[in-house]
Amino acid sequence: MTAMSDTLALLTADVPGTGGKIKMHDTDFVVEEIPLYQAGGNGSHTYAFIEKRGIGTREAIDRIARALDVPGRHVGSAGLKDVHAVTRQWISIEHVGPERLTKLDLPNVKILEVTRHTNKLKPGHLAGNRFVVRLRRLTTRVDEAARTAEQVLSILAQKGLPNYFGPQRFGNRDNNHLLGRTVIRDDAQRFVDLFLGSPQEEIDSPATLQARTLYDEGHYQEALSAWPGQQQEQCRALRALVKSQGDKRRAYYAVDKHLKGFFVSAYQAEVFNRVLAARMPEIDTLLLGDMAYKHVNGASFQVEDPAVEQPRCDRFEISPTGPLFGQRTKRLTGPAGDIENPILEIEELGEGQFRQMKRLGARGGRRPLRVQPKNTHAAPGEDESGPYLELTFELPPGSYATTLVTEITKNRPAD
């Protein structure tokens, strides 16, 4: 089962799509963090507002840390941003003066503003993200596409954007969730076979394709020699496999614990997506037995009388939730449970699997089935590369711009 299959329901399926492509140029996708709080101007942490192009957040942080000769762990950030985009976000660096940052001259990274604050930036310290996305190669005239987009954005602002996890969570090979399932079950052989084998000609680079093919053929030393060196975790697993003369459990243990935790979070995301798809299109309707999410503070409560709570849902104060499956996931009852619980029961997870998830930081919880796009707008435009449709909108943390774009284009998620 693929994580972002073509069968995931759209909320606006009855509105024609505009078609179109995103990220044809880095400047076609601009995202700017909306900070959770403003820096106070004093403190031991320097805050820098950076702009990066064509590299990920971790790479930008590594370049800044190397240039300042400080450990990477001293640099904090609120979120990770796209590689193929222009992104602006705040980072924090401890015990480094603002003047040192303003003097930096780094490729693909600009320091736009510096200040000070009393604490380190940590993941989640943001109120949301502001996007400007340009769609090119539309299948309709750009003025018609703008009208269609405005219609879709109006529906999403009222009923909510389905809070699907986007394809980024599942990786280029669309199997991060499958790797997570093997980690939860402590299935070392299946994990290593997926992690190092199963070549896909349409996805893998020539070098990676050769290495994965060699692994499947049992030529582990040759696979290690062929594997691109920048894929460090695969190389580490293969070295352990060669050293242990084919012991896949040894190779499994060689893979970084945090990476395994990420795979488990992708598994949770895939289960959530299936539950959300099962609740479509009534994601703005509370059912008896739901756990409702309070958008003001992230707290949840059980719905005992849907008729009483529905007006709050209509005002977008609360929303129904889906599971981030784990030990702490509150199970639903009543009609809401009748939809969700069969999907969870298929997974056949027991206490042993839940303990394994907990060890990797995946304790479980709930996530709203919808979020509300804000400050939305669609407008036609044209530049030296031709006509485009420009979308502007804001989303809360953890939501995916690609999900909103898919509602407008009606493209397959893989596109």
N, C-alpha and C positions, 0 to 999 in steps of 0.2 A: 504493500500500500504506500503510495506516495504521500508526502506530507502536505503539499499544496496542489492537490489534484485538480483537474479541470472541472470536477463535479462540485467543488465547494460553492455553495449558493451565493448569489449576489443579491443584495437588498433591492437594487434598482434594475432587476433583470428585464423588466418590461419597457425600459427606456433604451432606445437604440444607442450603440456605442459610437464613439468618435474615431476609434482606432488610434494609431500613432505610436511613436517610440519615445522613450525617455533616455536621458544620459547619452545622447549622441555626441555631446560635448560636455566637459566637466561643468561648464557654466550653465548648462541646462538644468542642473539640480543644485539648488542653493538651500542650505539648512542652517539656521541660527538658533542656538540654545536660548531659551527664556529662563533666566536664573531664578532659583527658588528664593533667594535673598540677595540684597545688595551688599557688596563689600563695605566695611565700615571705614576704611582708610587708614587703620592702624592695626599693628599686630606683627607677629613673626613670620607670617606666610605672605609671600607676594602673589597676587592674583594677576594673571595675564590673559587678556582676551586675544585669542589667536585666530588666524585664518589659514586654512591649509587647502591644498589642491592636489588631487591625484594620489594621496597617501592616506592611510588609516590613522586613527587617533593614537594608537600605540606606537606606530612608527614616528609620528610627529613628536610624541613625548620622548622617545628614545633619542631623537636628534637633538632636542633641546637639552636633555640631561647630559648627553655627551659633550655638547658645546659648553655647558656650564661646569662640567666635571663634577656632577653630583649623582648619587645613586638614583636609579629610576623610581625606587620606592618612595622617594621624597617628593615626587610629582603626583598630584592628585587631579582627577577629572570627574565630572558629574555623569558623563555618558560617552559612548563610543559612536563615532560618526562614519559615514560612508567614505569609501576610497574614491570612487569615481564621482566626485562632486566638489563644489566649493562649500566648505563648512566653517562656521565660526562658533567657537566655544571658549569657555573659561577653563583655565588650569590653575593650579596652585603649586608653589614651590617653597619649601621651608628653608629659612636662613640664607636666602639669596636676595640681595637688594634689587629694587626695581630698575636701577640704572644699568645693571648687568644685562637684564633682559632687553632693554630698549636698544642695546648695542648689537644684539644678535643679527646676523645676516645669514639666513639658512635657505636652502632651496626648498620651494614648495610650502614654506611656512613664513607667515608674517606676524609680527607682534603689533596689534592694533591699539592696545591700551594696557596700562599697568596700574595697580593700586595695591593696597595691603588689607589683610584681614586676620582675625584671631584664630581661625581653624583651617584645617586641610579640607579641600573639596573631596567629597566621597561620592561613589556611584549613587544616583538618585537625587542628588542635590540640584534638581532643576524642576521648574514648573511646567515645562513643555518645550516644544520645538516649533519654530516658524519656518515654513517651506515656501520656496518659489520654484515651480517646476514648469519647464517648457516641453510641450509635446510637439514632435515634428512628424512628417509623413502621415498626416491624418488621412482618413478614408472619406472624409466629407470636407466641404468648404470650411475655411477657418471661422467665418462668421457664424455659420450654422453649428459648428462644433462648440463655439463659445456659448450659444444659447442652450445647447444640450447639456453642457457642463454645468451651467448655472441651475438648470432644472435638477440635475442630480445632486448638486451641492445643497440645494434647498431641502430636498428630501432627507439627505444625510444629517443636516443640521437639526431637523425636526425629530426624526426617528432614531438617529444615531448611525455611526459607521460601525459595521461589524468588526469586532476587535480581534480579527484573525492574527495569528503570528504569521509574519511574511516569510517568503522563501529564503531570505537571508539566514533565518534561524536554522534551516535544514541543510545548508551547504550546497555547493555546486553539484555534488553528486546526489543530492536529495536523499541522503541516508543517515544524517546525524541522529535522527530519532531511532533508526534501526540499531545503530551502534549503542545508543542509550538503553534500548531494551535489552541488549546482550549484557551490558554492564549491570543493570538491575538484577539480572538472573545469574550473574557471575559466570557467564558462558564464555570462557576464555577463548576456546577454539573458534566459535562463531565470530567473536569480536575481532580476532586477529585476521581471520579470513576476509571479513568485510573491510577492515582497516587497511590491509596490505594487498588484497586481491581484487577480484571482480572488476577487471578492466572494462572501461566503456569508451569506445572509440570516438563517439560523438562529443565526449566531455573531456577526457584526459589529454594532456599534452603528449607529444610523441615519446618523450623520455619517461613520463609517468606510466603511459600505456605499456611500454616495454617492461618497466620494472614490475608492474602488477601482473603482467603475463608471466614473467619469470617466476614470480612468487607462486602463482597458481600451478605452475609446472614443477614446483618443489626445488627450484634453483635459488636458494636463499642468498648465497654469497653473491651470485651474479645480479640478483635483484637489488641487493645493497649497493653494489657498484654502479648500477644504472639509475638509482633513485636520485632525483634532484636534491642537492644538499640543503636547500632552504626549507625543505619539509622535514624539520628536525625530529618530530615525534615518530614519524614513520621510520626514519633512519635509526633512531634509538631502539625501536621495537625490533627492527631487522637485525641490528647488532646483537641484541640479547638472544634472538632466535638462532643466529649463527653460532654464538658462543656456547649456547646450551644444546647444540646439535638437534635443533628442531622442537624444543620444548615450548609450545605455544603459551603455556601459562606463564613462563618466565618472560616471554615477549609482552604478554598482557600486563604484567606487573611493572614493566619498564615504562609504560605510557603514563604521562603526567596525570596526577590525580585531578587537577583543576580541569584538564581537558575532558576527562571522563565525566566530571560534574556538568560540564557544558553539554555533553551528549545526552545526559540524563534530563537536563532542562529542555532539550529539543524533543525528547520523548514526551515530556509533560505538555509541551506546546502542541504536539500532534494530536494527543488525546483531547486537549482543549478544543482544537479546531474541529474535531469530529462532533463534539457536543454542541458547539456553536452552530455548525451546519445543520444539526438536527433540530435546533430551536428556530432556525430561519423560517419565514421572515419576521416572526413575532418577537423580535428582540427588545421591543419596547413594551412588552406585556408581561406583567408579573403573574405567576402561577402559585397556587397553594403549595407550600413546602419549599419555595425558592429561598435561597440566601440572597438578600438584596445588598447591593454595594452603595455606600454613601459617598458620593463624589466629593463632598466637602472635606472629608478626612480619611477616606479609605477604610472605614470600619464597615462591618457587615452585620446583618441581623436576619433572623428567620421570618419569613412572611407567613403570618397566621390568618390574615384576612386580606386577600388581594384587592377587594373592592375598596377597602379603606386606604391602602397604600398606593393604588394606581395613580391617583392625581399627582402624587409626588414624583412618580415615574414619568408622567406626562410633562412635568416641569423640568425634567432631567436632573432632579435632585438625587434620585436613586435609580439603579438598574439591576436587572437580574444578572446572575453570575454563572460562570462555568468553572470547572475544577482545574487547579494545578495539582494533579494527582499525587498524593503522598500521605504520610502518616497523619498529618494534621488536617487533611481535607475533610471539611464538614460534609457529610452525606445528606442529600436532599430526601424529602419525603413527599407523599402525595403525588399529584399530577406532574410536578416538576421532577420528582425522583423517577417517575415512570419513564421519562424521556432519557434522563442522564444515567441512571444506575446500570441499565443493561450494557451501555458502552463501557463503563468502568469494569463491570463484571467479566467482560470478554478478556480483559487483561490478566485475570487470575493471579493477582498479586497477593502475597501473604505477608506475615510479619517479617520473615527473613528478607524479602525484597524491600519492604519499607525501611528496615534497618539499614540496608545497603544504600538506599537513596538518602537517608538521613546522614550517613557518614560522608556523603558527597555534597551535603548542603541543600538537598532537595527535600525539605520537610513537608511541603504541600501547603495549599491555601486555595484561595479563590480569586478570580479575575473577572471584571465586568465584561458582559457579552458585547457591550457597545461603548463607544466614546463619542463625544460631541465635537465635531470640527468647528472651529471658531474663526471669525474674520475671514470668511471664504470669499473668493472672487475669481472670475474667469474672464479673460480678455484676449482678443486676437492680437497678433504682433507679427513683425517681419524684420529680418536682419540680413546680413550678407549671405547667410546659409539658407534663406528662404522663409516662408511663412511658418508661424508656430502658434500654438495655443498656450497662454501662460496661466497657470493656476497658482493662487496664493491661498494659504490656509495655515492654521495652527492646530497641533494635536498634543495631547498630554504625553508624558513619558511612557515609553514602552509600546506605543502604537506605531503602526507602519504606514508611511506615506504611500508605499506601493499598493496597499490595500485600497486606499481612496482612489488612486489613479486607475486601478483596475475597474472600479465601479463606473468610471467615466469612459474608459477606452473599450471595455468588455473584451480585452485581450486575454489570452491564456496567461496564468501567472508566470509561466516559463518565459514569456515574451517581455 
